[in-house]
Structure formats: C-alpha cells, structure tokens
Amino acid sequence: MIDQYGPWAVIAGGSEGVGSAFAHRLADAGLNLVLIARKPGPLAETADAVRAKGAEVRALELDLVAQDPLKAVREVTDDLDVGLLVFNAGANSYGHEFVSGDLDRFQSAIDLNVTAQLALTHHFGARMKTRGRGGILLVGSLAGYMGQPQISIYSAVKAFGRVFAEGLWLEMREHGVDVLELVLGVTRTPAMERAGLNMDIPGLNVAEPDDIAREGLEHLKDGPVWVAGGNYDMAQKRAGFPRDRLVAGTHKAMQRLLPKPS
C-alpha cells in the first residue's frame, strides 16, 4: 500500500468514527497522516493514538466550510508527498423539510459535500496525476441513490459525489490514480448518534467504522463505486425499483430511523 498510496495520506474528517478507523488502518500500513477535523478533542485523541503506532502526524483543526479552506490545508501539506486523499467529511447534520428549512444550513451541506470536496480533490488529484500514482477515496451514502424527505439536500449532494467519482475514475485511471466512491449505509458513528438515529431497530443492518475502513481500503482499486457494509442489494433496489413503491417504502423506513419531533 505504501508504494502506491504513500508516504502521506490526507484524511478530511479524520478525528472520529470512520475517519479515525481509516487513520488507524493507514498508520498500521506504514503511512504518515494529515488529519483534518473541526473538533479539537477527538482530533488530538486520534492523532496521539496513531502517533503511538509510529506514524508521523500533522493535525489541522479546520472547518471545511470556512472561507478558502484549501489555503489552510496547503500550508500544512505543500511540503509533503501526498499519495492518498480520503474525503470523509460530510455527515448529515441538518434534516428538515426544504421549503421551511434554513437556507444557510442547506448551503453549508452543499459547501462541505460539493465545494470543499472538489477543492481538495482538484488540488491533490493534480499532484497525483503528475507523479503517476495515488488514490482518492470519497465517502458517500446510500442516501444519494434517491430523494428522501427531510434530507433532500443531503441526498442530492451525495448523488453528486457518486456521479463525480465515476467521471473522475475514468479520467484518472490512465494516470495510475485509483478513485473510489465508498457508499455507506447506517454506520455506528458519533455523528449518527448525535443526529439521534435509532440504530437498535431489529433487523437493521448497522456497520462498524473499522469494518467500513477495511472494506474501503481493500477495494480502493475496484472503483468507481463500492457499496460497503453488505448494502449492495439495497443500493440496487433504490436505483431500480418503481419509484412510487420505492419512495413510499423509503419514507416509512426513514420515519423509523429519524428521531421523533419534540
């Protein structure tokens, strides 16, 4: 792995949950890490833990929806040979009916999942193309396979990410750069818990962060899209079922997952 994706990896959203799991697995593989996250506590905790494994780590406390986040990222990475970008930022933090919701908060979801993702991918992807090797792993969601109530904007930006990865994969494969959209279903992460999602529903397929990170790295060469956590059939159904039946069924499922209004 280090020959293709090393010696440095950048993980956006690298402080907890799936991002932390990626950090540990990449450190175990011998890569050094740049971890980017908003929350200083979890960021420092993960940075210290992977340093203890022998990795060199640079931790950058940064909100990727701040003005010109790429400038701050470049300040800590321009002197590094970055061979892997993991864009794991972008959990849904605002669920609301669109027309009565806060437009600024919807815009933040777009800025994070589209604008920031494009900026980092454009910058590091160009460097990987020049050196002739590398990897770009974009973390997506099953939500991006169809529109859903309360998370219409989140679903839309995740759909954008998947289609973007497909095109990028076609462009970069001839330059030795692997591209993968890793599609997640329900995953037991702090972000999901903060959102109040009910993960104790009998029969619900809930993935663990370390399993997701392992699967993503194992299939990084199998782009452009890999549906993780045993959710391939669900993605196929969302993409192909008659829409009237599918939308109705998904609405019922979402009502079970989302916290009840106070």
DAJO-V169229 format. One line per field, one symbol per residue. ss: DSSP state (2 for helix, 1 for strand, 0 for the rest). Layout:
ss=???
//
This chain:
ss=0222200111110000222222222222000111111002222222222220000011111000000022222222200001111110000000000000002222222222222222222222222222200111111112222000000222222222222222222222222011111111001102222200000000000011222222222200000011100002222222220022222222222222200000
//
